[in-house]
Amino acid sequence: MLGAFRVRTARMLVRQVGDALVGLVREDRTTSLIALGFAATQLLTVAWDLPGSHGWENDGIAPRDLFAALANNLTPGRGHQYPLLHSLLLAVLSLPVLVVAALGGPLTATAVRERVLSVPCMTGISLIAKTTAIVMACVSLLVLSRLVRRTVGARAARFAALFAATNLTFAFYGRVSNLDVPYLTWVLLALNAALDVVEHGGLAPYRRFALFTAAAVATKDQAYACLILVGATYLVVLPLAGEAERRKERLVLLGKGLAWGALGYGLMSAALLNPTGFLARLELLSGPASQGWRLYERGTLGLVANVRDALSAEPIYYWPHAALGIAWLGVFVAVFAPPGREPLACRAPRLLPLVAGLSSFLFFTLPVARAEPRFILPLGLMLSAYGGIGSDFLLTLAGRAARPLGTAVRVGLLAAIAFAGWKSFAVHLTQLGDARHAVSERLRRVPRGTTVETYGLTVYAPHFDVGAGAPYRVRRVGNTRPSARNPLVGVEEVEGEIARVDQRKPDVILISEGFSNAYLAGRGTGGRVLSSVIAQRQSDRSTQEFVERAVTDTLPGYRRLFVLRPDFPGWARALGLSPVALHSTTGLSIVVLAREGGTIDP
């Protein structure tokens, strides 16, 4: 019975998503063209970290974590930081690549593992994951535009699509393998279903909302926060506040929707397939995966600092001030403008995206005490809807004003959006000029027999050429067991004290900013704190001292060769752009040191 329900649920979800996609593309040609242009720009950097046997996307699901997520979600008693759904989707899409790799030689476990982790296979999986993210980002843009079209009008909807396409953080996460845009795609589909509930009710909209919500949370758990206020407001309060004679009917529909959502989530997240693993994952999420990284102290002072930092980050990670002002103007208009004549033109429906964004901020961003771009992304994406509403309002005023003033308003509006897109383009340039490319290139010219040493996560490492005939060998040193690490193909994994380079005597040392930042981070002030994870790392005084000396060029026996930073074009700097650092993924610098008397004597 459970198997039949799983198949029926999957078919229904696929059919509804397919029908929705066709309808979205056909609904408005202009918005579809905006989405197409957005996809084209996203492809500029789809291969920024490829080819390679590992990716550079911190906390990305591909190419490596795909396997860990599948194994841990389906192994009794084991949990993973992410649910099953998106990993399963990518695994299905990657099957051709995986099958070719698995059957391309001897079928021993070691040989198959080597082929799967090889550059061609890992590159293929990465491209599939990133292409999937781009498609889902375009779907998000189209659905968000549809929400605005249904509640305000076509012109506002088109500008909402432009605001989403130029949102710096959304654009970045819409072309990498992180789960932030995929879960937001399901959230937006759930919001569209919530409008159906408000408009005409019936079981189908409740069921769609439940299944899309389940898919969102089964993609990334934090999706729950976007939909708490939405569900309470649009599926409970508003329907039950209507005709008294329909309340019992609506309660029944709500109960059925909850049942569909619970079963759908249980299957898509693997909670029903692996209940003990699900409990282990909840323990991980409620403990070290969230509270271990909190950056603000508990209490009023920390809460105020968190809100203040999130607000001050908006013109950096959403849009520049002019476009951001238009978006918040749109919020004002949506709240205070009188209702229209259409059923969905009243205040409650047009406030739906704002409710979702604020819900995420209140029930996720603040509880986990973070303010980095991905933690405030849901609010930023939902504000794109109000960028459209604000733009529509300004154009309406321009149409009523004298010609010179109206023309100035139109030009100013388009200039604000164009400038936002230009600022977002800086992330593309940062990725294309990644310093890890320069490290790989320079290592190809080192003398034969050179030993290179590196530290930290796989995502911080350049792509090493350690195949046959390579002039150097690489070791990665850390205090964790090599078997517990995400492997670097062809690299010697060493467990030991990082600071004891005097014993290992590597010829070249690579210190990525992604690794060193944890040891160099200062203590928090004004309600900010050092996360317990970073504090624990800094308690390793020998490693902290080693890092400090390495980056300040005072490490005994070594001298700095150079510091490699993103190769950012001079013309872009002249036009007001600069490298953008996001999520320890982009904008990283790398310190390169050489041993005195080694193969590369400084």
N, C-alpha and C positions, 0 to 999 in steps of 0.2 A: 504493500500500500504506500509506504514511504517512497519507494523507488518510483512508483507511478506518479505520485504527487511531484517528485523532483523533476521528472521528465516533462510533466504538464506545465509546471511553473517555468521551466527553462524555455519551453516552446512559446508560452504566452509572453514572456519577457522579450524574447528575440523578435517575435511578431510585432509586438507593440513598439519596440524600439525602431524596427525597420519601417513600420508605417509612419511613425513620428518623423523619422529622418526624411523620408520622401516628401511628407507634408511640409516640413521646414524648408527644404530646398525650393519647393515650388511656391511657397507662400509669398515671398517678396523677392523679386529679382535683384534689387539693389543691395539688400542685406546679404543675399547669397554671393554677390560679387565682392562685397567687403570681406566675407569669410574666405573666399577664394584668394583674394589678395593677401589676407592675413596668413593663410597656409603657405603661400609662396614665400613670404618673408621668413616664416619659421624654418623653411627648408634650407635657408642660407647657412645655418649652423647645426643642422641635424647630425653632421659627422665631425663636429669640432674636436672630439676626443677619440676619433677612430681613424684607422683601424687599430685595434688593440685587444688584448685578452682581458682587460678590465676597463671599466668606465671611470669617469671623474666626477660623477654626480653623487654628492654626499647624501646618504640615505635613499639613493635611487634603488629601484627594485631590479634593474637589469644592469649587466647580464648575470651577475653572480647570485644576488639575493633571491632571485626567482626560485632557485633550487632549495634554498634554506626555508623559504616561506612555504613551499609545497610540502617538504618533508616534515617540518615542525608542526604545521597545521593538521597534518594527517597522522601523526604518530601519537598514540595514546600517552597522556601525561606530559607531553611537551607542548610548549606554546611559542609563538612568534610575535614580534611586535606589530605585524600587520596581519589582517585576516586573509582568507583564501582567495576571494573572488578575482581580483585583478591578476594575481600570480597564475591562477588557473586559466584565465583568458589569454595571457601572454604565452603560457605553455602550449595551449592549443594552436595559437597562431604560429608558434615557433617549431611546431612538430616537424615540418619538412627539413628545417636546418638541423634539428637534433637527430632525426633519423639518418640523414646523410652522414653526420659526424659519427654516430654510433656504429654504422655499418661500413665505415670507410677503412677498416683494417681489422687486426686481430680483435676477438671479442672478449678478451680478458678484462677484468674490472679496471686494472691500471691503464691499459691501452685505451679503453673507451673513455675513461676520465681525462686522459691527456688530450684526446681528440676533441672532447666537448669543451675543454678549457682553452683550446687553441685559438689563435687570433681569428681565423675565418669564422668559426662557430660563434664565438663571443661577439664578434662584430655584427654578424647576422642577427643575433638576438637583440643586441642594442638597437639596431636600426628598426627592427620590428616594434620594440617598445616605444621608441621615440616617435615613429610614424603613428602608432596608436594614440599617443599623447596628443599629437597635432590634430588628428581626426576628432578626438574627444574635446579638444579646445575649441575647434570650429563648431561642434555641436553645442557646446556651452554658449558660445557667442550667438548662435541662431536661436536657442531656446530663450536666452535672456532677452533678445530682441523681440521674440514672440510675446513674452510676458508684458513688455511695454506696449506692443502693438495692440494687445487685447484690452489693456486698461487705460491707455492714453491715445495712441494713434500711430500711424505709419511713419510720420516724419520723426517723432521722438524715438521710435524703435530703431530707425536707421542710425541715428546719432548714438544711441545706446550701444549699438554694435561697434561703432568707431571708438567709443570710449573703452570698451572691453579690449579691442584690438591694440590700443595704445597704452593700456595699463602695463607698466614695466614688469611687475611681479607676475601677473597672470601670463603675459607673453613668455617670460622665461620658463615658468613651470609648465607651460603648454607645449614645450618641445624637448623636455627631458623625461627620464624614466621615473621621477618621483610620483607619488600617488595623489598629490594635492589637486591637480586639475581633474583626473579621473573621478575622484569622489565628488567634486563639485559639479561635474556633469550630471551625475545621478541626482544630486540635490536639486539642481535646476529642473530636471524632469519631474521631480516630486513636487516642486513649486507649481509647475504647469498643471499637474493633476489637482493640486489644491484649488487652483482657480476653477477647474471643472466642478469640484465639490461645491464651491460658492455659487457657481452659475446655475447648475441644474441638478446637482446631487446624483443619486443612483448608486448602485453597488460598484459599477465599473470604475468611476473616479476614485472612490475610496480604495479599491483594490490596487489601482495604479499607484496611488500615493504610497500605499503600504509597501508594494514591491520595489518601487524606486527608492524609498527610504531604506528598505532592507539592503538593496544593492549598494547604496551610498555608504552605509555603516559597515557593510561587509567588504568594502574596498579600503576604507580607512576609518577607524573607530571614531575619530573626532567629528565625523559628519553628523553624529547625533546632535551636537550642539547647535548646528544650523537649523534644526527642525523641531526643537523643543517648543519654542514660542509659536512657530508656524502651526504645529499640530494642535496646540492648546487653543490658539486663536481661531484658526480657519476650519478645523474639523470638530471642535468641541463648542467653544463659546458662541461663535456666529451662527452655526446651524441650530444649536439648541435655543438660541435667543429668538428664533423665528416663530413661525406658527406653532402654537401649543399643540394642535392636533397632530403635528408631524414629528414631535419630539421622540416618541417611542420608536417610530420608524428610523429616525436618524441615529438613535442609540443602538438599534440593531445593526444598522449599516456600519457604525463605528466599531462595534464588536467584531463583525466579520472582517473589517479591514485590519483590525489588530491581530486577528488570527492569521490572516494571510501574511501580514508583516512578520509575525513571530516565526512562522514556519519557513517563510522565504529567507529570513535572516539566518535561521538555524542551518539551512542547507547551504546557502551561498558563503557563509563564514566558516563552515565546517563545525559549528558548535554542536549540532546534532550528530554529526559523524564522529566527533572526537570531544565528548563533553569534558573529560579530565584535562585535555589539552586546552580547551576553551577557558577553564578555570585558571590554569597556569598562566595563560595569556592575560587574563584580567588582573591577576596578581602582579604580573610584570608591568602592565600599563598603569596601574594605580600606584605603583611604587617607583622603582629606579628609572623606568622609561619616561616618567613625567616629573615626579617630585625631585629626582636627582639632578634635574637641569633647571629648576626654577631660579630666576634671576632677581626676584624681588622678595623682600621680607614679608612675613605675614603681618597683617594689620593695616591700619589706615595709611600710614606713610608709604608702605610698599605698594598699596593699591593706587594711590595718587600718582606715584612715580611711574607705575606701569601704564596707566591711562595717558599720562603726559608724554611718555616716550612713544606710545603707539600713535598719538595724534601728531607729534612732531615728525614721525617717520612717513606720514602720508604723502607730503610733497616730494619725497625722495623715492618711495617705492610704489606709489600709485601713478600720479601725474604731477607735473610742475604746478605752482600755485594757481595760475590762471585757470587751467582745466579743472583742478581740484575745487576751486571756488564755484565753477559752473555746476559741478556735481552736487555740492552742498546747497546751492541755490535750487537745484531740482528737488532736493529733499524738502526744502521750505515750501516750494510750490505744491508738491504732492500732499503735504500735510494740510496746507491752509487754502488751497484753491477750491472753489465750490465744486460739487459733484457734477458730472456730465449727464447727458440723457441716456447713454447706453448702460445696460445692466452692470457692466464691470467698470464703469467710469467713476464709481464712487471712491471714497478715501480708502476703505479697507483693502480692496484688491490692489490698488496702485501702491500701497505701502507694503505689499507682500515681500519684495526683495529686501527692503530695509529691515523688516522684522527678522528675516533670515540672517542678515548680516549682523544685526545687533545681538541676536540670539547666540551666534557663534562667539561673538566678542565676550558676552556675559557668562556663557556657560563653558567656554573652552579657553580663550585667550587669557582671561583674568585668573581662572582657577589654576592653570599651569604656570602662571606668572612669567609670561614671555612676551616679547614685542618685536621679534625678528620678522622679516617679510612674510614668510609662509604662515606665521601665526595670525597675521592680520589680513591675509589674502582674501578670506571669505567676505569680510566687510568691504574690501576694495572692489572685488568683482561685483558685488551687489550694488555698490555705489555707481557702477557704470550705467545701470538703468536710469539713475537720476541725473547722470551726465546727459543722457538723451532727453530727459524731461526738462532739464534746465536749458538745453540748447533749443528745444522747441519753444519754450517760453520766450527766450531772447529773440528768436526769429519772428515770433508773433508780435513782439514789441517793435521790432525793426520794420515790420510791414505796416505798422500804424504810424511810425515816426516820419519826420521829414526825410527826404531822400539822402542828404549827406550823412545824417545821423544813422539812418537805417543801414546804409552801405558800410559805415564804420563798424557797426555792431556785427554785421555778417563777416566782414574781413577779420575782425578781432576774434570771433568765434572759430573760424577756420584756422587762423594762426595759432590759437591756443591748442587746438587738437593736433595740428601739424608739429608744433614744438614738443608736445607730449610724445608723439611718435618718434621724433628725432632723439629725445632723451632715452627712450626705450631702445633705440638702435645702438646706443653705446654698449649695451650688454652683448649684442652680436659681435661688435668689434673687440670687446674684452675676451670673448670666447675664442675668436679666430686668432688672436695674438697671445694665447695662453703661454705662460713661461715654460710649461712642461714640454712644449714643442722644442723650444730652444735648448733645454737640457738634453733631450734625446739627440738633437743634432750635434751638439758639442761632444757628447760622449762617444760618438762615432769616430772622433778624431784623436782620442787619447791613445797613448802608447800601449802596445800589446802587453798583457799581464797586469793591467791596472785593476785594483780592487776598489769597488765603489760600495759605500755603506749608506743605508737609508733607514728611516724610522717612521712609525705611525701607520695610519690606515692605508689600505690599498689605493683608495681614491686619491690620495695625495701624491702618489708616485707617478713619475713619467712612464712612458712606454719604453722599457728597456729592450735593447737588441741583444739578447743573450743566446741566440742560436749558434749554430756551428760557424766558426770563423770570427765570432765577435771578439773585439780587442780587449774587453773587460769582463769581469765577473761581478755580480752584485750580491750583497748580503743585507738582510733586513734584521735588525736587532730590536728586541723588546723583552719586557719582563713577563709576557704571557707565553703559554705553551704554543709552539708552532702549529700543532694540530688544531688549536682553537682559532687560528687566524684565517681570514679570507686569503687564500694563497696568491702570491705573485709568481706567475709561471716562469720557471727557469732561475728563480732567485733562491739563494741559500737562506733558510730561515734559522735564526739563532736566538735562543733564549738566554738572556744575560743582562747584566747591568749596562745600560746605555753609555754611561759616563766613562767606562773603562776602555776608551779607544787606545790608551797607551799600551794595552795588552794585545788588542786585535790589529792595530796599526793599519787601518785602511788608507789607501792612497788618496781617495776622494770621499768627502762627506757631503751629503745632501740634506739640508734642513728646510723642509717645506713650512711656509707660514701657517698652513693648516695644522701642522703638528706643534709648532713652537708657540702659537697663540695661547694654548692652554697653560703653558708654563710662565708666560709673560703677562697674563691678565692681572690687572690691579684689583684691589679690594673695592667693593661697591660703596657708594655714598648716597645719601639722600633717599633711603628706602631701597636701594639696589644692593644685592648681595652677590658673592661669588658662589656659583652653584656647587653643591656638595661633590659632584663628579670632578669638577676642575680643582676644588680645594683638595680632594684626595690626591690628584696628580701632583699638585704643588707640594704636598707633604713629602714627596720623593725629592728631597733636597739635592741629592747628587745629580739627578737628571735635570732639575731646574737650573742648577749652577752650570751644568754642561751646556744647556740651551742658551742661557744668558751669555756665556763666554763665546759660544759659536757665532751668535748673531752680532756680537759687538767686536768680533775679530780679536779676542783675547784668549783663545783656547791654546794652551801650551802645546807646542809641536806642530801647530797648523796655522796657516795663513789663508785669508779669504782670497779666492780667485776673483769672484764677482758675485753680485746679487742680480739675479734675473727676475725682471718684472714683466707684466704683460706688454707685448710689443704693440703699443697703441699708436695709431697713425698720427703724425704731426698735424696734418690738415684737420683731423677731427678735434684735436686739442685746441687748435686755432679757432674752431667754430663752437667752442664752449663745452665739448664733451670730455669726459675723463673715464678711466676704467671703473667698473662697477663690481664691488665685492658682494657676493650673494652666497649665503649658506655654506661657507668654507668650500665653495665649488668654483666660483669664478674670481678673478682678480688676485689670485695667490702669487706671492713672490717666493723665490727659492734661493737660499744662501748656499753657495758652493765653496767648500774649503779644500785645500790640498795639503798633504803632509810634507813637512820639510824633509828633504832627502828622499822623497818617494818618486814614483814614476813621473809625477808632474810637480816639480819643485818650484814653488812660487818665488 
